[in-house]
Amino acid sequence: MIFTADPYRVLDHVSLQLTYYTK
């Protein structure tokens, strides 16, 4: 996982991953 200086981008990425895993 690439860590960026933008926390919102990181949160969005995590949210997408969670959505895929919980589908």
Backbone as a ProteinNet text record, in pm:
[ID]
protein_1_A
[PRIMARY]
MIFTADPYRVLDHVSLQLTYYTK
[TERTIARY]
84.2	0	87.8	58.2	139.2	82.3	167.4	123.8	150.1	45.5	60.5	42.4	68.6	54.7	-91.6	-178	-318.8	-399.2	-439.3	-512.6	-645.6	-709.1	-838.4	-822.7	-715.8	-691.1	-666.6	-592.8	-565.8	-696.6	-779.1	-907.4	-994.7	-995.5	-1076	-1027.9	-897.3	-839.9	-879.1	-869	-905.4	-1053.6	-1135.3	-1279.1	-1309.4	-1240.7	-1261.1	-1220.5	-1108.5	-1062.3	-1162.3	-1212.4	-1310.2	-1436.5	-1477.6	-1597.7	-1578.9	-1460.8	-1434.8	-1430.5	-1370.2	-1353.2	-1484.2	-1570.5	-1695	-1807.4	-1778.5	-1882.9	-1914.9
-119.7	0	124.8	212.1	333.9	442.7	495.9	600.1	738.1	816.1	949.6	1054.5	1177.7	1286	1328.5	1268.7	1305.9	1201.7	1233.3	1135.8	1096.3	1192.5	1161.9	1059.3	1067.9	971.2	833.1	828.6	700.1	640	722.8	674.2	623.6	694.2	653.3	519	501.4	375.9	261.2	284.3	181.5	147.5	250.8	227.8	140.8	166.3	85.2	-58.3	-79.2	-215.1	-287.3	-218.2	-279.4	-316.8	-229.7	-257.7	-383.5	-399.1	-518.1	-643.8	-634.1	-752.2	-796.1	-699.5	-733.7	-766.1	-761.1	-788.2	-936.2
0	0	0	-92.9	-104.6	-13	71.4	163.1	102.9	89.4	33.6	142.6	107.5	204.1	216.3	133	134.4	211.6	335.4	417.7	355.4	287.4	226.5	116	40.2	-67.5	-8.7	102.1	168	219.2	281.8	333.6	220.3	108.8	-5.8	-57.8	-62.4	-110.2	-17.7	112.5	210.1	198.5	180.6	168.1	47.5	-63.2	-183.1	-157.7	-91.2	-62.6	27.1	128.2	218.4	142.3	50.6	-27.6	-110.5	-169.1	-250.9	-165.8	-48.7	36.7	100.6	131.1	200.4	102.3	-27.4	-126.5	-128.4
[MASK]
+++++++++++++++++++++++

